Structures are given as structure tokens and as C-alpha cells.
Amino acid sequence: VAAGVLLVVIILTAKRVVDIKYTVIFLFACILITLSGIRGHLYYNKAENAFEKYYGCETTANVTVVENLYNNRYSATMRVRINSLYGERINSYALLECDYEAGWRVGDTFELPITVHSLSELSDDGFYNEYSALSYGFLAYCRSETDNGTYLGAGKSIVRNLQDINESICADIVYYLGDRTGGLASALALGNERYVQDD
């Protein structure tokens, strides 16, 4: 941004500008980029500080599922929006790992106990490491060990409707082909691993 502003100054002082409106547009774009960067920096610091005081503690969170990344019979990983922690409004994105099967769908909102961790605690052999998680907009890493959350409702979306269609088709495939073959066919054809048999 500083280089852009400097370039504008050089152009203006050299009097090589043919039309002043292009200079104004360029300067306006530089200001917008600067303000956007400042806003992003302030948002990140504020959200990270809000999570920081909960690091290592189990707390009650209000979360909304944004994207399901992985789900099987023993664990689930998803992108969630943390609406609040222990009643404090957060409204930031986090990576949530559950130590149980979570048949949650995009738009589902829950209140459940989670343990909040810094992104630096992510292992390099998982879905994300600290830097890739940051690049996807995650500001914390959370774990849920027990499936005793409270379902608060669901928002309607195109993604949710497509998930309903996917589930319906997979259930039909499993019904007609049997558990083992149908589960494998569902996973291969529709990417739904929920019905895959482990044995």
C-alpha cells in the first residue's frame, strides 16, 4: 500500500498524469485496500484475544456447522462458527474435532461442551496445520469429547437441501444393495462415507 501511495505521489509530482480521474480512482483503491487490511488485522486480534482466555479450558459453546470436513463412526471434523463461549459473543470460525460420530449437517446449531486450543496445537499430520488453518479463516482449534450437546435448530440453505437429497439416495442404495455393498457404493458414487462398514 505504501508503495502504491508513493507511486501516486511520484506520478503527480512528475506531472505525467493525463487525466486526474485515474489518479483519484487509484488513490481511492489504495485507501480501500489499506482500510480492509486494518479491519482484517483488528478483527483477527480481537477474535484471537477472545479465544485466548479459554485455551485449555472446557467451556460451553454455541456453534453452527459451516462445513463438514470428515465424519465416520468414531470421529468427525468440521468447520464451525463459534457464536458464543460461555455466554460471551464470539462470532468467529474454528476447527472442531469430535471424538464421536456427529451426524450434524450444515446449518445445524448446537450448544455443547468443548475444549478450546490454540492453532499451534494442531499436529502436522491432521487435516490442517497452524498455517493452513489460518489461511482457511480458523482462529481456534476445538475438541468435543462427549456427545451431550443440545440441538438448537437448523437454518435452511441450498447446501442443506442437497445434503438431504444425498442422504435419501444413499439410504435407498444401502436398502437395495445391502449394508456392505451399498455403503461402499454410496461412498464411491456420492462421497457419503456414513454407511461404509468398518469390518
GUFI-188871 format. One record per residue (C-alpha): x, y, z; residue number from 1. Coordinates in Angstrom, 2 decimals. Example, Ala and Ser with C-alpha at 12.3 -4.5 7.8 and 13.67 -1.06 7.14 Angstrom:
# GUFI-188871
[node [12.30,-4.50,7.80],1]
[node [13.67,-1.06,7.14],2]
This chain:
# GUFI-188871
[node [0.00,0.00,0.00],1]
[node [2.81,2.36,0.90],2]
[node [4.44,1.61,-2.48],3]
[node [1.16,2.40,-4.23],4]
[node [0.77,5.72,-2.46],5]
[node [4.39,6.54,-3.20],6]
[node [3.80,5.76,-6.87],7]
[node [0.83,8.14,-6.93],8]
[node [2.95,10.88,-5.39],9]
[node [5.72,10.32,-7.92],10]
[node [3.26,10.43,-10.81],11]
[node [1.65,13.62,-9.53],12]
[node [4.95,15.36,-8.87],13]
[node [6.31,14.39,-12.25],14]
[node [3.12,15.81,-13.83],15]
[node [2.82,12.85,-16.13],16]
[node [-0.84,12.22,-15.35],17]
[node [-3.02,12.68,-18.39],18]
[node [-6.35,12.53,-16.60],19]
[node [-6.79,13.30,-12.91],20]
[node [-9.77,10.93,-12.55],21]
[node [-7.50,7.87,-12.95],22]
[node [-5.27,9.16,-10.18],23]
[node [-8.27,9.68,-7.90],24]
[node [-9.56,6.17,-8.64],25]
[node [-6.14,4.67,-7.96],26]
[node [-5.75,6.61,-4.71],27]
[node [-9.26,5.57,-3.63],28]
[node [-8.40,1.91,-4.34],29]
[node [-5.23,2.23,-2.23],30]
[node [-7.24,3.68,0.66],31]
[node [-9.82,0.88,0.44],32]
[node [-7.09,-1.78,0.44],33]
[node [-5.42,-0.14,3.45],34]
[node [-8.69,0.08,5.40],35]
[node [-9.54,-3.53,4.53],36]
[node [-6.14,-4.68,5.80],37]
[node [-6.52,-2.70,9.03],38]
[node [-10.03,-4.08,9.57],39]
[node [-8.81,-7.66,8.99],40]
[node [-5.92,-7.18,11.40],41]
[node [-8.15,-5.71,14.12],42]
[node [-10.78,-8.44,13.63],43]
[node [-8.17,-11.19,13.88],44]
[node [-6.59,-9.74,17.03],45]
[node [-9.96,-9.19,18.70],46]
[node [-11.19,-12.71,17.89],47]
[node [-7.90,-14.35,18.87],48]
[node [-7.90,-12.49,22.18],49]
[node [-11.48,-13.60,22.81],50]
[node [-10.47,-17.25,22.32],51]
[node [-7.19,-16.92,24.20],52]
[node [-8.65,-16.74,27.70],53]
[node [-10.41,-20.07,27.13],54]
[node [-7.34,-22.01,25.94],55]
[node [-7.11,-25.36,27.67],56]
[node [-10.46,-24.96,29.42],57]
[node [-13.69,-26.85,28.85],58]
[node [-16.47,-24.38,28.26],59]
[node [-19.99,-24.33,26.88],60]
[node [-20.14,-23.14,23.28],61]
[node [-22.93,-22.21,20.92],62]
[node [-21.77,-23.43,17.50],63]
[node [-23.20,-23.53,13.98],64]
[node [-21.89,-26.05,11.45],65]
[node [-20.49,-24.32,8.36],66]
[node [-18.85,-27.27,6.59],67]
[node [-18.44,-30.98,7.28],68]
[node [-14.86,-31.99,6.54],69]
[node [-14.82,-35.60,7.77],70]
[node [-17.24,-37.93,9.54],71]
[node [-17.17,-41.62,10.38],72]
[node [-18.44,-43.82,13.21],73]
[node [-15.72,-42.77,15.62],74]
[node [-14.93,-39.12,14.92],75]
[node [-15.89,-36.01,12.98],76]
[node [-14.09,-32.87,11.85],77]
[node [-15.94,-29.75,10.77],78]
[node [-15.68,-26.04,10.23],79]
[node [-17.93,-24.22,12.66],80]
[node [-18.84,-20.70,13.59],81]
[node [-18.48,-20.18,17.32],82]
[node [-21.39,-17.90,18.10],83]
[node [-20.59,-17.65,21.80],84]
[node [-18.40,-19.17,24.50],85]
[node [-19.87,-19.37,27.98],86]
[node [-22.36,-16.67,27.02],87]
[node [-19.72,-14.30,25.58],88]
[node [-20.40,-13.38,21.96],89]
[node [-17.51,-14.52,19.72],90]
[node [-18.87,-14.98,16.16],91]
[node [-15.64,-16.39,14.69],92]
[node [-14.68,-19.55,12.81],93]
[node [-12.94,-22.53,14.36],94]
[node [-11.95,-26.09,13.52],95]
[node [-13.98,-28.53,15.63],96]
[node [-12.93,-32.15,16.12],97]
[node [-15.38,-34.53,17.80],98]
[node [-14.36,-37.84,19.39],99]
[node [-17.63,-39.43,18.26],100]
[node [-19.81,-39.74,15.18],101]
[node [-21.57,-36.44,14.63],102]
[node [-24.33,-36.66,12.06],103]
[node [-24.63,-32.90,12.00],104]
[node [-25.38,-31.00,8.85],105]
[node [-24.56,-27.55,7.54],106]
[node [-26.72,-25.00,9.34],107]
[node [-27.25,-27.09,12.49],108]
[node [-26.76,-25.09,15.68],109]
[node [-25.80,-26.74,18.97],110]
[node [-24.82,-25.86,22.48],111]
[node [-22.16,-28.27,23.68],112]
[node [-19.11,-28.53,25.94],113]
[node [-15.83,-28.04,24.07],114]
[node [-12.19,-27.54,24.95],115]
[node [-10.56,-24.59,23.17],116]
[node [-6.95,-24.79,21.98],117]
[node [-4.53,-22.57,20.12],118]
[node [-3.99,-23.39,16.44],119]
[node [-0.35,-24.06,17.29],120]
[node [-1.52,-27.30,18.95],121]
[node [-2.67,-28.75,15.63],122]
[node [-0.47,-31.64,14.51],123]
[node [1.08,-31.58,11.04],124]
[node [-0.38,-34.99,10.17],125]
[node [-4.01,-33.90,10.53],126]
[node [-6.35,-32.09,8.14],127]
[node [-4.70,-28.76,8.88],128]
[node [-1.58,-27.40,10.47],129]
[node [-1.43,-23.98,12.11],130]
[node [-0.73,-22.02,8.92],131]
[node [-3.18,-23.79,6.63],132]
[node [-5.88,-23.41,9.31],133]
[node [-5.22,-19.68,9.47],134]
[node [-5.43,-19.41,5.69],135]
[node [-8.90,-21.02,5.81],136]
[node [-10.07,-18.48,8.38],137]
[node [-9.89,-20.65,11.50],138]
[node [-8.96,-18.73,14.64],139]
[node [-9.05,-21.61,17.14],140]
[node [-8.96,-25.37,17.36],141]
[node [-11.68,-27.00,19.49],142]
[node [-12.38,-30.55,20.68],143]
[node [-15.62,-32.11,21.81],144]
[node [-15.17,-35.39,23.70],145]
[node [-18.74,-36.28,24.66],146]
[node [-21.89,-36.26,22.57],147]
[node [-24.12,-34.49,25.07],148]
[node [-24.86,-31.25,23.28],149]
[node [-28.25,-29.62,22.93],150]
[node [-29.68,-29.21,19.43],151]
[node [-30.97,-25.64,18.98],152]
[node [-32.26,-25.72,15.43],153]
[node [-31.21,-25.50,11.81],154]
[node [-31.07,-22.86,9.15],155]
[node [-32.35,-23.58,5.66],156]
[node [-29.88,-23.44,2.80],157]
[node [-29.25,-24.94,-0.63],158]
[node [-26.37,-26.96,0.85],159]
[node [-28.70,-28.44,3.45],160]
[node [-31.28,-29.36,0.80],161]
[node [-28.58,-31.05,-1.29],162]
[node [-27.43,-32.97,1.79],163]
[node [-31.00,-34.18,2.33],164]
[node [-31.13,-35.45,-1.28],165]
[node [-27.72,-37.12,-0.86],166]
[node [-28.82,-38.86,2.35],167]
[node [-32.05,-40.04,0.75],168]
[node [-30.29,-41.50,-2.30],169]
[node [-27.62,-43.18,-0.13],170]
[node [-30.26,-44.72,2.13],171]
[node [-32.00,-46.15,-0.95],172]
[node [-28.71,-47.55,-2.29],173]
[node [-27.98,-49.24,1.05],174]
[node [-31.55,-50.60,1.21],175]
[node [-31.37,-52.20,-2.25],176]
[node [-27.72,-53.33,-2.26],177]
[node [-27.26,-54.22,1.41],178]
[node [-25.12,-52.66,4.13],179]
[node [-21.65,-53.60,2.90],180]
[node [-22.10,-53.13,-0.87],181]
[node [-24.49,-50.22,-0.53],182]
[node [-22.21,-48.38,1.89],183]
[node [-19.26,-48.76,-0.46],184]
[node [-21.34,-47.70,-3.48],185]
[node [-22.62,-44.62,-1.59],186]
[node [-19.09,-43.59,-0.69],187]
[node [-17.75,-44.06,-4.22],188]
[node [-20.68,-42.58,-6.13],189]
[node [-21.81,-39.77,-3.82],190]
[node [-18.91,-39.22,-1.44],191]
[node [-21.01,-40.16,1.60],192]
[node [-18.93,-42.35,3.93],193]
[node [-21.58,-42.56,6.61],194]
[node [-22.79,-46.01,5.54],195]
[node [-19.38,-47.62,4.99],196]
[node [-18.92,-50.77,7.09],197]
[node [-15.67,-50.86,9.08],198]
[node [-15.41,-54.64,9.42],199]
